[in-house]
Amino acid sequence: MCGIGGFCSFAKDYTGSPETYSRILNHMHELQAHRGPDDHGILLAPHAGLSHARLSIIDLKGGHQPMTCISREYPCTIVYNGELYNTEELRRELKAMGISFETTSDTEVILRSYMEYGPDFVNRLNGIFAFAIWDPKMERLVLYRDRSGIKPLFYTVQEDELVFASELKAILACPGVKACVDRQGLNEIFSIGPARTSGCGVFQNIQEILPGHFAIYDPSGFRQSCYWKLTSHSHEDSYETTVEKTTALVLDSIRRQMVSDVPVCTFLSGGIDSSLVSAVCAAELKKKGQRLRTFSFDFAGNAENFQANSFQPSQDRPYVDQMAAFLGSDHQYLECSTADQTDFLKQSVDAHDLPAMADVDSSLLYFCSQVRLTHKVALTGECADEIFGGYPWFHKEECFQANTFPWTMDLKPRQALLRDDFLKYLNMEEYVASRYEESVAQTPRLESDSPQERRRREISWLNQRWFMQTLLNRMDRTSMFSGLEARVPFADHRILEYVWNVPWEMKAKNGVAKALLRECGRDYLPNEIRHRRKSPYPKTYDSQYEALLTNRIREEILADASSPVLQFLDRKKVEDFLTAPSDYGKPWYGQLMAGPQMMAYLWQIHYWMKKYDIQVI
């Protein structure tokens, strides 16, 4: 994985001021160097500049970027962030056409594919990616983002110039780009955050390339095109065939995503998702006489402080113990202290350039920094719940019937601490309803669906377009902040395409959540693991964490008249909230974000506005 950035203008000649524009490109690299600490490079052309920070995973010696290739006497240059999982198939195809290669990197395969097939070549790729190709012959810069939006790619078009980057910080550092937030941006933060509307960069005039899209910027302007989307059709396979095909797709995706010139590891929670990924990886490494390294995450003191609830019914440790023994993996237990997860709230905002999932994010950021001490590549079980229907809101009638996002059923907790005039200005209900209705209207329909199956599709669509994207953003930023590449085999587009059309009675056979995936793991997992009830990512139950957050809010927000978030808060409401007992069982976002996370999220907003000196307009 890497960090990319750059700019393009057909009204400027950047080579006329090489020192100025090279300095900007180098600064973009420096701001994103955590994404690629192994190598870096820039390219400055008359109408384009490209910057790259490299994390070396494939072809450690030969994959330097920006990479330029020449075909039919014309050059093209690429900066690329991602991994391609069908590199060898594409390379063989190109070699059969008489094309020779100078490296073994997937970067060169992507660039030469573009030069042979044109912009639509992206349909041939299986991978996670965001990249830019400068094509001087055609006078265009082309930006690409993978189908699921696993890799980020932000951009802004201001006057006659396009600026792009993997992370917002690199765009905000460019001359002329201001850190402004308008009513829409404030609603993104307060009304739907830590989720984010697809394509929205929160900061005014900054957007993100949509998943499954590419964009062309040329003298005629900027235009974005969709190259992939889910489609609905009748599912003709029997249950037995469905299990067989789904299993084959899952196994193939996991095996493909093990490709690396450096050792791989896995995150292991003891749940069905991470356990299946780990089991397949362990089996593949065993064939080579190698042993898989696995990591699990928990919080110091949770053995004593844990409080079971409907969202988090059990601790991970007993299941991790069982699974690690079953795999024979080289397992390491990682614990995050209360002080670390509090301190890492700041780094969490630094990683996202936005308020994030509070300690749910900061703790994973800490864990990834520890995994990175020994590994560059980790495979995870992320995305299985969104695809196979694992969350409670797939199954609860009140969520099924709700005319809103099922992970945020009630806006009252979000409104409880805000000033009345600010709430009137935001009009949260209208903003959330608009985003919800827009999303539901885009659900791929099938005329033959029953009303119930139609609603199932809507919930699945919302999960993949919203909740999954939030967790993918979290996984990318928390891992790449330490230069760790976290892979997500379940997000393979072939799995998404096939499982999307599998009827609910097969996905949740006999009313069992993720029954289809559990059946796929029959030959790879102990029954206790296969049938374990879902328990999400852990969080702390240490009351000291709340005490630390309470002090931060009182000292850094309420006691500081210059705190930028204070203009939105009702001081009395906040004081009452800080003295009230926390509710761990009723999250205001997802399954984990309850009372303590509201405090942490408020503090993140405070730090974010202060760090970027945000202008509210």
Secondary structure, DSSP 8 states (H G I E B T S, - for coil): -EEEEEEE-SS--GGGSHHHHHHHHHHHHHHTGGG-BSEEEEEE-SSEEEEEEE---SSTTT--SSEEEEETTEEEEEEEEEEETTHHHHHHHHHHTT---S-S-HHHHHHHHHHHH-GGGGGG--EEEEEEEEETTTTEEEEEE-TT--S--EEEEETTEEEEESSHHHHHTSTT---EE-HHHHHIIIIITTS--TTB-SSTT-EE--TTEEEEEETTEEEEEE------------HHHHHHHHHHHHHHHHHHTT--SS-EEEE--SSHHHHHHHHHHHHHHHHTT---EEEEEEETTHHHH----SS--S-SHHHHHHHHHHHT-EEEEEEE-HHHHHHHHHHHHHHHSS--SHHHHHHHHHHHHHHTTT-SEEE--TTHHHHHT-SGGGT-HHHHH-SS-TT---SHHHHTTB-HHHHHHH-HHHHHHHHHHHHHHTS---TT--HHHHHHHHHHHHIIIIIHHHHHHHHHHHHHTTT-EEE-GGG-HHHHHHHHTS-HHHHTGGG-TTHHHHHHTTTTS-HHHHT-----S-----HHHHHHHHHHIIIIIIT-TT-GGGGGB-HHHHHHHHHS---SSS-SBTTTBSHHHHHHHHHHHHHHHHHTT-EE-
